């Protein structure tokens, strides 16, 4: 899944209601990966106890992939990505 914002903004994600573990990839407006988190499923946790995955600054995109995809494909912080509309 790809989340897009019209202007770069700071974002926070959590795993409430998510059924599979994910890589959460925060991407700067210039297409550079700014952060990657491996996020495990959290079931039965109260909202206050859920792990928050925060962007390191204002991002244009957040991409969710099956956990392990970034490692398998060599995607890391600093990688350049192209997101086509």
Order of alpha helices (4+ residues) and beta strands (2+ residues): beta-beta-beta-beta-beta-beta-alpha
